[in-house]
């Protein structure tokens, strides 16, 4: 007797759709997609079925995002805007807080640096602030995801986009107001902000995965 080979849909696509499931009934879409994938794979081959599954997954995610926004618009808007302003405030004052902490360690005595040590000091200060801003973004993304409950990914993606827009707006507004801002720093700032936006979404993924694992363990108990 020959064995029937069970063809599974692309795991990454299945995982991505699962991240955006808002309610239990919307999770049935994954099961429907899986059944259609198996049918298409048996008729047209796994490659074509895989491409179809990816295209349908993108459409399904878009539909789930729209559903999540329609069912709880004010939760997403208020949470996203509040977190975006708090994130901007925290990152803007991070360097000052670090400088005050260093001054406290040095008993409020400013150490003397020659040119070589000053360059090294500025280098490490920049990367400490950069890493600190990334950690703040990760924490803020996790916090927003916890507040948003079943809409973790929608809220964190919205926060990452709003944060990016705010950073770009503030930068070019500072340039237009002739503040001490170098326009040539814009590409580096964009790279830093994109990294921070990515970690915001990562925070949402972490919270979502923890909740999904906890819910699965409770259902199996």
C-alpha angles and dihedrals in degrees: 000000000000119000119242108234112224110217115209124207119245106296096215092053091049090049093049093051090048091056091061100045105126103184136014094255092054088057088070088075089073091056092049091049090049093052092048090047092054091049093049092045091055092050105034106018133260096276095059091040090052092053090048091050092052093050091048091047091056090050091046092051090050090051092048091050090051091048092050092050093048095049097047110014098150093049090056096042098046094042094046097047094043092050092045093055092044090049092050091049093048096048093043091055097038095095092050091051091050092049091051090049091051090048089052091052089050091049090250092298113132108227120228117245128190118213094273095048092042091057090048091048092052091047094054092041090055093051093044090054091045094051090043091053090050091052090049089051091051092049092046092049090051091049093050090048091053091052094046093054109187091012097062096132095043092052096045094046089049090049092049091052094045091047091052092049092048092050093050092045094049092047097052092040088056090050091049091050089053094241120160093279124131111219090207088070091067096095091051091047090051091052090049092048093047088052090050091047090051091053091049088059090044088057088055092049092051093052092044093051092048091051093046091051091048092049091049093050091050092050091051094047 
